[in-house]
Amino acid sequence: MAIEASGETGGHRRIRLGMVGGGQGAFIGAVHRIAARIDDQFELVAGALSSDPIRAKTSAKELGIADGRAYGSFEEMAQAEAARADGIEAVAIVTPNHMHSPVAKAFLEAGIHVICDKPLTTTVAEAEELAALVKTSGQIFVVTHNYTGYPMIRQARAMVANGDLGEIRLVQAEYLQDWLTEPLEATGQKQAAWRTDPSRSGAGGCIGDIGTHAYNLACFVTGLELDALLAQLSTFVEGRRLDDDVQIFLKWKGGAKGMLWASQIAVGNENGLKLRVYGSKGGLEWAQENPNQLWFTPYGKPKQLLTRGGAGASGAAGRVTRIPSGHPEGYLEGFATIYAEAARAIRAAAAGEKPPPDVIFPTVEDGLAGVKLIDAAVRSSAGNGVWVRMT
């Protein structure tokens, strides 16, 4: 398995991991726990798994966390774990958005590395404050934009950097779902309830939940920075308090143009994350629902299908490939790649070293960029679709 070189499994003890959020009824917490264990780099030993202390301790018991390390609050957990000789080395934050900032600050100040779900925070001011704290703390901070862990996305990034597409001209990103076509939040469904609640989700609904994924993927593959945007955020479901459809024109620094469409009411779409990048010499097309395939078209030549582990796959893709070609490898493995990269960075930090140059993961700065996207899109839409410069 090529990922073993990335995960450094041989002879290393597991990194002690804690988790905030992700208890009973949560979805993403289980995904993080699976991803953290795929390459055998982490061991979950502590948690404050719910804002309800009783549910937090019940959830911890179900996961085999010792009673003495099942905490009723993240503040208690950060203080207690920092004081232990065998305390956690990293914490995974899998709470609703509004809790990302206070939880991250508490653990950074306790000297503990952070692996945080996106979006980074609910406001630009919070995100900037957190980014500054990460710099002064010296701790590793990973944002789990998990789609950057897919091998063929790493392939696409390497091809763009290698100049295979020439000068980038067009970048189109979309992320389409249909699970919020009806007012699911009114039924009390937990995932829908907090995602459509401004007090927990922030000013953006669909734009924050999945639009930031599409945007991050575009930036990750192309290396471009956004100069300005024009956005229309719509709420189609009556009574919903946040956007459920997002359409944005993009102007990239250097002259490239593009669009971003994110929707959670596009009936017939399950998890339709797609990226198209076109340059002066060729184009790339990738779809998350077929993640092991990348279409490459050199100008004037037939379209080529590149596959994970197949002929033409690059070293960048091969390094994060776990199983032979032809076997499906997707969402959980992509998430696991982020954890494997985090493990390398955490181990390097423990040795007083910088991570190897091939270690790639979304940083706090990438998280800040996502929050700035949300803010700019909300302001553009509120101004009836005016161009807003990124700051």
C-alpha positions in Angstrom: 0.0 0.0 0.0 1.7 3.2 -1.2 0.1 5.2 1.6 2.2 3.5 4.2 5.1 5.7 3.2 2.9 8.7 3.9 1.5 7.3 7.1 4.9 6.0 8.4 3.1 3.0 10.0 6.2 0.9 10.8 7.3 1.0 14.4 5.4 4.1 15.4 2.9 4.2 18.3 -0.4 5.7 17.5 -1.0 9.4 18.0 -3.3 10.0 20.9 -6.5 11.7 19.5 -9.4 13.4 21.2 -12.7 14.4 19.7 -15.1 17.3 20.4 -18.6 16.7 19.0 -19.5 13.6 17.0 -21.6 11.8 19.6 -24.9 10.0 19.3 -26.9 11.1 16.3 -24.0 12.8 14.5 -22.8 11.9 11.0 -19.4 13.4 10.5 -17.9 12.2 13.8 -18.1 8.6 12.7 -16.5 9.5 9.4 -13.5 11.1 11.2 -13.1 8.2 13.5 -13.0 5.7 10.6 -10.6 8.0 8.6 -8.3 8.3 11.6 -8.0 4.6 11.9 -7.7 3.5 8.3 -3.9 3.9 8.2 -3.5 3.0 11.9 -2.0 6.3 12.8 -4.4 7.5 15.6 -6.1 6.1 18.6 -9.2 7.8 20.1 -8.6 8.1 23.8 -10.7 11.1 25.0 -13.7 13.0 24.0 -16.3 15.7 24.8 -18.7 14.2 22.3 -21.8 16.3 23.0 -22.8 19.7 24.5 -25.2 17.6 26.6 -22.9 16.1 29.4 -25.0 13.0 29.8 -25.1 12.3 26.1 -21.4 13.0 25.9 -20.5 10.4 28.5 -22.9 7.8 27.1 -21.4 8.3 23.6 -17.9 8.0 25.0 -18.8 4.7 26.7 -20.2 3.3 23.4 -16.9 4.1 21.8 -14.8 2.5 24.5 -13.4 5.7 25.9 -12.4 5.3 29.6 -14.7 7.0 32.1 -12.0 9.3 33.3 -11.5 10.7 29.8 -15.1 11.2 28.9 -15.7 14.9 29.5 -18.8 16.9 29.8 -17.3 20.0 28.2 -14.5 20.9 25.8 -13.1 23.4 28.3 -12.7 20.6 30.9 -11.2 18.3 28.3 -8.6 20.8 27.1 -7.4 21.6 30.6 -7.4 18.0 31.8 -5.7 16.5 28.8 -3.0 19.2 28.7 -2.1 18.3 32.3 -1.8 14.5 31.7 1.6 12.9 30.8 -0.4 10.7 28.4 -2.7 13.5 27.2 -4.0 13.8 23.7 -1.6 15.1 21.0 -4.4 16.2 18.6 -8.1 17.0 18.8 -10.7 16.5 16.0 -13.4 19.2 16.1 -16.6 17.8 14.5 -19.2 20.2 16.0 -21.6 22.6 14.3 -19.9 25.6 12.8 -20.4 28.1 15.6 -18.3 26.0 18.0 -15.3 25.6 15.8 -13.6 28.8 16.9 -14.0 28.5 20.7 -13.0 24.8 20.7 -10.0 25.3 18.5 -8.8 28.2 20.6 -9.0 26.3 23.8 -6.9 23.4 22.5 -4.4 25.5 20.7 -3.8 27.5 23.9 -3.4 24.1 25.7 -0.6 23.2 23.2 -2.6 20.6 21.3 -2.7 20.1 17.5 -6.1 20.7 15.9 -7.9 18.8 13.1 -11.1 20.9 12.4 -14.1 20.4 10.1 -15.0 23.2 7.7 -16.0 26.0 7.5 -13.3 27.2 9.8 -15.5 29.7 11.7 -18.8 31.6 11.2 -17.2 35.1 10.7 -14.1 36.5 9.1 -13.0 38.2 12.3 -13.1 34.8 14.1 -11.2 33.1 11.3 -8.5 35.8 11.2 -8.1 35.6 15.0 -7.8 31.9 14.8 -5.2 32.1 12.0 -3.1 34.5 14.0 -3.3 32.2 17.0 -2.2 29.2 15.0 1.0 31.1 13.9 1.9 32.1 17.5 1.0 28.7 19.0 3.3 26.7 16.7 0.7 23.9 16.6 -0.4 22.0 13.5 -3.8 23.0 12.2 -5.6 20.9 9.6 -9.0 21.7 8.0 -10.7 18.6 6.7 -11.5 19.6 3.1 -11.4 15.9 2.5 -11.8 15.9 -1.3 -8.2 17.2 -1.6 -7.2 13.7 -0.4 -8.5 11.9 -3.5 -5.6 10.5 -5.6 -6.9 11.8 -8.9 -7.3 15.3 -7.4 -3.6 15.0 -6.5 -3.0 13.9 -10.1 -4.9 17.0 -11.4 -3.0 19.3 -9.1 0.3 17.9 -10.3 -0.7 18.2 -14.0 -1.6 21.8 -13.6 1.6 22.6 -11.8 3.5 20.7 -14.5 2.0 23.0 -17.1 0.1 20.2 -18.9 -2.9 22.5 -19.3 -0.9 25.6 -20.2 -2.2 28.9 -19.0 -5.4 28.4 -17.0 -8.3 30.2 -18.5 -11.5 28.7 -17.1 -12.3 27.1 -13.7 -15.8 25.7 -13.2 -16.8 24.1 -9.9 -20.1 22.7 -8.8 -21.5 20.8 -5.9 -25.1 19.6 -6.2 -27.4 17.8 -3.7 -31.1 17.5 -3.3 -31.6 16.4 0.3 -33.0 19.8 1.4 -35.5 20.0 -1.4 -38.2 20.0 1.3 -38.1 21.6 4.7 -36.4 18.7 6.4 -35.3 20.9 9.3 -39.0 21.3 10.3 -39.1 17.6 11.2 -36.3 17.9 13.8 -33.7 16.1 11.6 -30.5 16.9 13.4 -28.2 17.5 10.4 -30.7 19.7 8.6 -31.7 21.6 11.7 -28.2 23.1 12.5 -27.2 23.6 8.9 -30.2 25.9 8.3 -29.9 27.7 11.6 -27.9 31.0 11.3 -27.0 30.9 15.0 -25.1 27.6 14.5 -24.3 27.6 10.8 -23.3 31.2 10.3 -24.4 33.7 7.6 -24.2 31.1 4.8 -26.2 27.9 4.4 -25.5 26.0 1.2 -22.5 28.2 0.5 -20.9 27.3 3.8 -21.8 23.7 3.8 -20.8 22.6 0.4 -19.9 25.7 -1.6 -16.7 26.0 0.4 -15.8 22.4 -0.6 -16.2 23.3 -4.3 -14.2 26.5 -3.9 -11.4 24.8 -2.0 -11.1 22.1 -4.6 -10.8 24.7 -7.4 -8.1 26.6 -5.5 -6.2 23.4 -4.5 -6.0 22.0 -8.0 -5.3 25.2 -9.9 -3.2 27.1 -7.3 -5.1 30.2 -8.3 -6.3 33.0 -5.9 -9.7 34.6 -6.3 -9.8 38.3 -7.1 -13.5 39.0 -7.1 -16.9 37.4 -7.2 -20.5 38.2 -8.1 -23.0 36.0 -6.2 -26.7 35.2 -6.1 -27.7 33.3 -3.0 -31.3 32.0 -3.1 -33.7 30.4 -0.6 -36.3 28.4 -2.4 -37.8 26.5 0.4 -40.4 28.7 2.2 -39.5 29.5 5.8 -35.9 28.5 5.5 -33.6 31.0 7.0 -30.4 30.4 4.9 -29.6 29.9 1.3 -30.2 26.6 -0.4 -28.9 27.5 -3.8 -25.8 29.5 -4.8 -24.6 30.8 -8.2 -21.4 32.7 -8.4 -19.3 34.3 -11.1 -15.6 34.2 -10.4 -12.6 36.3 -11.4 -9.3 34.8 -10.6 -6.0 36.7 -10.2 -4.1 36.4 -13.4 -7.1 36.7 -15.7 -8.8 33.3 -15.5 -12.6 33.3 -15.2 -15.1 30.8 -13.9 -18.3 29.9 -12.1 -19.3 28.1 -8.9 -22.8 26.5 -8.5 -23.8 24.8 -5.2 -27.3 23.6 -4.5 -29.0 21.4 -2.0 -32.3 21.5 -3.8 -31.2 20.2 -7.2 -33.5 17.2 -7.5 -31.8 14.1 -8.7 -28.4 14.9 -7.4 -26.9 13.0 -4.5 -23.4 14.3 -4.1 -22.5 15.9 -7.4 -19.2 17.6 -6.7 -17.5 18.3 -10.1 -14.5 20.3 -11.2 -13.5 21.4 -14.7 -10.3 23.2 -15.5 -9.4 24.5 -19.0 -6.2 26.0 -20.1 -4.4 27.1 -23.3 -3.1 23.6 -23.9 -5.7 21.3 -22.5 -8.5 20.5 -20.1 -9.3 18.4 -17.0 -12.7 17.1 -15.8 -13.3 15.2 -12.5 -16.5 14.1 -10.7 -16.6 13.0 -7.1 -19.1 10.2 -7.7 -16.5 8.6 -10.1 -13.4 9.7 -8.1 -11.0 7.1 -9.5 -11.3 8.7 -13.0 -9.8 11.9 -14.4 -10.5 13.0 -18.0 -7.6 14.9 -19.7 -8.0 16.4 -23.2 -4.8 17.8 -24.8 -5.9 20.4 -27.4 -6.4 18.8 -30.8 -6.0 15.3 -29.5 -8.5 12.6 -28.3 -9.8 12.7 -24.8 -7.8 10.5 -22.4 -9.2 8.6 -19.4 -6.6 8.5 -16.5 -7.5 6.1 -13.7 -6.2 5.8 -10.1 -3.4 3.3 -10.1 -3.6 3.0 -13.9 -1.3 3.8 -16.8 -0.4 7.5 -16.7 -1.1 8.0 -13.0 1.5 10.3 -11.4 3.6 9.8 -8.3 1.5 12.4 -6.5 -1.6 10.2 -7.0 0.3 7.0 -6.3 1.6 8.1 -3.0 -1.9 8.4 -1.6 -3.3 5.2 -3.3 -4.0 2.3 -1.0 -5.4 -0.5 -3.1 -4.8 -1.9 -6.6 -6.4 -0.2 -9.7 -10.0 -1.2 -10.5 -11.0 -1.5 -6.8 -13.2 1.4 -5.7 -11.5 3.9 -3.5 -13.3 7.0 -2.4 -14.8 9.1 0.4 -13.5 7.4 3.5 -10.0 6.9 2.0 -9.9 10.5 0.8 -10.7 11.6 4.4 -8.0 9.1 5.6 -5.4 10.7 3.4 -5.9 14.0 5.3 -5.4 12.2 8.6 -2.4 10.4 7.3 -0.8 13.7 6.1 -1.7 15.2 9.5 0.0 12.3 11.2 3.2 13.0 9.3 3.1 16.7 10.2 2.4 15.9 13.9 5.3 13.4 14.1 7.6 15.9 12.5 6.6 18.6 15.0 7.2 16.2 17.9 10.7 15.7 16.5 11.3 19.5 16.2 11.3 19.3 12.4 9.2 20.6 9.5 7.0 18.1 7.6 8.4 16.5 4.5 7.8 18.7 1.4 5.4 16.2 -0.1 3.0 16.5 2.9 -0.2 18.3 1.7 -3.2 19.2 3.7 -5.6 22.1 3.9 -4.3 24.6 6.5 -5.9 27.3 8.6 -5.2 29.8 5.8 -7.3 27.6 3.5 -10.0 27.7 6.1 -9.8 31.5 6.3 -10.1 31.7 2.5 -13.3 29.7 2.7 -14.8 32.0 5.4 -13.9 35.0 3.2 -15.7 33.4 0.3 -18.9 33.0 2.4 -18.7 36.6 3.6 -18.1 38.0 0.1 -20.8 35.9 -1.4 -23.4 37.0 1.2 -22.4 40.7 0.7 -22.6 40.4 -3.0 -26.0 38.8 -3.0 -27.3 41.3 -0.4 -26.2 44.0 -2.8 -28.4 42.5 -5.5 -25.5 40.8 -7.3 -22.6 43.3 -7.2 -19.0 42.5 -7.7 -17.1 42.1 -4.4 -13.3 42.1 -4.2 -11.7 39.5 -2.0 -9.7 40.9 0.9 
